Amino acid sequence: MLVNNRWVRAGGNLKEKPISIQFREDWQLAKDSGLYGLCVQIAWNAESRDESSGFPATEEQARIIAFTEQLQARLEPQEDSVVAMMITHDGINQWIIYTRDLDVLKQGLDEIPTTNGLYPIEVVADEDPDWDTFVQVHDRIVSEEA
């Protein structure tokens, strides 16, 4: 496997609301492989949120965690995709995923169980062979820590 399941977590504030960012510890291996040139971003706009934190309410957070686990289980086993980053801020959860095949990714998304209803997600995809989307966020985190 090109990436392990160890995550780096960063937190802070953005526009007076907490932000949580998690990214794969060894993301550089996947980037440098040159295999994952398509960036897919999935956004989940929370239907309920804690107004003091901007984070989804506890019950919805449980659904988001389950969805995240399904993303990894459905997209990563054959190394067709890598869930590289997750961002939570102001009621929006976002996953940044790099893939080599959009059709295979779509099939994996279609396999995620919806026994508790459909997921309120929006999906966009762009060519991003240099991982610019990921790197912009990552570099901002690193510069803030310095």
C-alpha positions in Angstrom: 0.0 0.0 0.0 1.3 3.4 -1.0 0.0 5.1 2.2 -0.5 3.8 5.7 -3.5 4.7 7.8 -1.7 7.2 10.1 -3.1 10.7 10.1 -1.6 14.0 11.2 -4.2 16.3 12.8 -4.1 20.0 12.9 -6.5 22.4 14.4 -7.0 26.1 14.8 -9.4 28.9 14.0 -10.5 30.3 10.7 -12.9 33.3 10.6 -13.5 32.9 14.3 -14.7 29.3 13.9 -12.7 26.1 14.8 -11.2 24.2 11.9 -9.9 20.6 12.0 -7.7 19.2 9.3 -6.4 15.7 9.0 -4.1 14.4 6.4 -2.2 11.2 5.6 1.2 11.1 7.3 3.0 9.7 4.2 0.9 11.4 1.5 4.1 12.3 -0.4 4.6 8.7 -1.4 1.2 8.7 -3.2 1.9 12.1 -4.8 5.4 11.1 -5.9 4.1 7.8 -7.5 2.5 9.8 -10.3 -0.5 7.4 -10.2 -3.1 9.7 -8.8 -3.6 12.7 -11.1 -7.3 13.4 -10.5 -8.5 15.3 -7.5 -12.0 14.6 -6.2 -13.4 16.8 -3.5 -16.5 15.7 -1.6 -18.3 18.2 0.6 -20.9 17.4 3.2 -22.9 20.4 4.4 -24.1 19.6 7.9 -27.8 19.7 8.3 -27.4 20.4 12.0 -24.5 22.1 13.8 -23.3 23.4 17.1 -23.4 27.1 16.5 -20.7 27.8 19.1 -18.2 25.6 17.3 -19.5 25.4 13.8 -19.0 21.6 13.9 -21.8 19.2 13.0 -24.0 18.1 15.8 -23.0 14.9 17.6 -25.5 12.6 15.8 -24.5 13.9 12.4 -20.8 13.6 13.3 -21.4 9.9 13.8 -22.8 9.6 10.3 -19.8 11.6 9.0 -17.3 9.2 10.7 -19.2 6.2 9.3 -19.1 7.8 5.8 -15.3 8.4 6.1 -14.7 4.8 7.1 -16.7 3.7 4.1 -14.8 6.0 1.8 -11.5 4.3 2.8 -13.0 0.8 2.7 -14.6 1.2 -0.7 -11.9 3.4 -2.5 -8.5 2.3 -1.2 -8.1 -1.5 -1.1 -7.1 -1.8 -4.7 -5.0 1.4 -4.5 -7.1 3.1 -7.1 -7.7 6.1 -4.8 -6.3 7.7 -1.7 -8.3 9.6 0.8 -5.6 12.2 1.4 -7.2 14.9 3.6 -10.3 15.7 5.6 -11.3 19.2 6.7 -14.1 20.2 9.1 -15.0 23.9 9.3 -18.2 25.9 9.8 -20.6 23.0 9.2 -18.8 21.6 6.2 -16.9 18.4 6.0 -14.6 18.1 3.0 -12.6 15.1 1.8 -9.8 15.5 -0.7 -9.3 12.3 -2.6 -6.8 11.5 -5.3 -7.6 8.8 -7.8 -6.4 7.3 -11.0 -9.8 6.4 -12.4 -13.0 8.3 -11.9 -15.2 5.5 -13.0 -13.7 3.1 -10.4 -14.1 5.9 -7.8 -17.7 6.4 -8.8 -18.4 2.7 -8.5 -16.8 2.7 -5.0 -19.1 5.6 -4.0 -22.1 3.8 -5.3 -21.3 0.8 -3.1 -21.4 2.8 0.1 -24.5 1.6 2.0 -27.4 4.0 2.3 -29.5 2.0 4.8 -29.8 5.2 6.9 -30.6 7.4 4.0 -28.6 9.2 1.3 -25.6 11.2 2.2 -25.9 15.0 1.7 -22.7 15.3 -0.4 -21.6 17.2 -3.4 -18.7 15.8 -5.5 -16.4 17.7 -7.9 -13.4 16.4 -9.8 -10.5 18.1 -11.6 -7.2 17.1 -13.1 -4.5 17.8 -10.5 -1.4 15.7 -11.2 0.8 18.0 -9.0 -1.6 17.7 -6.0 -2.0 21.5 -6.0 -5.3 21.4 -4.1 -3.7 19.3 -1.3 -0.4 21.1 -1.2 -2.0 24.5 -0.8 -3.8 23.5 2.4 -0.8 21.4 3.6 1.7 24.3 3.1 -0.6 26.7 4.9 -0.7 24.3 7.9 3.1 24.0 7.9 3.7 27.7 7.6 1.3 28.3 10.5 3.2 25.9 12.7 6.6 27.5 11.9 
